[in-house]
């Protein structure tokens, strides 16, 4: 290394040290010395809300960034309303809305339809509400929405799929003491609420054995009524398009 090169390296190193020292002196030492720029304004978008003649509430939020549409149906109900002798009824019924096919589409045909359209339809239950959802490309929304309405309105509760679902419930019951956390959670809920409270009851072999297909049909007739549903639509769809589509599939 020549003397000239060495001098340049030394000068560069000294400059870097000075910059680091300056930066260090400008850094906050205490949390109270931290400075933040003001946050940008955040505006919550407001959906367009309308109600069908049958009482179904619909809320639409346009988002045209991607050619996708998501739909969620919130259903007034929930597992807390299960009869004491039939704990697990709503969970089984909600599962079989989707899993059991419809009166016009067998379970396998429903699966194939969704796979062919890169779409999803799901149903489920929580303690205080049920839900159904669909997701599809904009071009496929009319066809998928028609099937989604069919799932919610005309479930077949296929007996063969129902047997499989019941077996899965029994298998879950057989494993309920395999891990300490579920045991602790059940004991905690029963201590806080009492064993007979809807918040502490649990499925047993007896309550599952008491469930029949007729129970699922009755549950559907009671809870899946249009005036018990709020339908949310978000995605690449206009309010006018959404209103026409929902009226066509759920209006009657």
Number of C-alpha atoms within 10 A of each C-alpha: 6 6 8 9 10 11 12 11 12 12 12 12 12 12 12 12 12 12 12 12 11 11 10 11 10 9 10 11 10 7 7 7 9 9 8 6 5 6 6 6 6 6 6 6 8 10 15 13 14 14 15 16 12 13 15 19 19 20 20 22 19 18 15 14 8 10 13 18 21 19 20 20 20 18 22 16 21 20 20 19 14 18 13 16 15 19 23 23 26 28 20 22 27 25 18 25 25 24 26 25 23 24 15 14 18 17 21 11 13 20 17 12 17 17 11 9 15 12 17 16 21 17 21 21 20 14 15 12 17 22 21 22 19 22 24 23 18 17 13 15 24 18 12 22 21 15 22 24 17 21 26 21 19 18 24 22 25 18 13 10 15 19 12 10 18 18 13 12 18 17 12 13 15 12 9 14 12 9 9 9 11 12 12 12 12 17 14 13 15 18 11 12 13 14 15 11 14 18 16 18 19 17 17 18 13 12 16 20 12 14 18 14 17 10 15 21 15 11 16 19 11 11 17 16 16 19 16 16 22 18 21 19 27 21 21 22 21 15 19 9 12 21 20 11 16 19 16 14 16 17 15 9
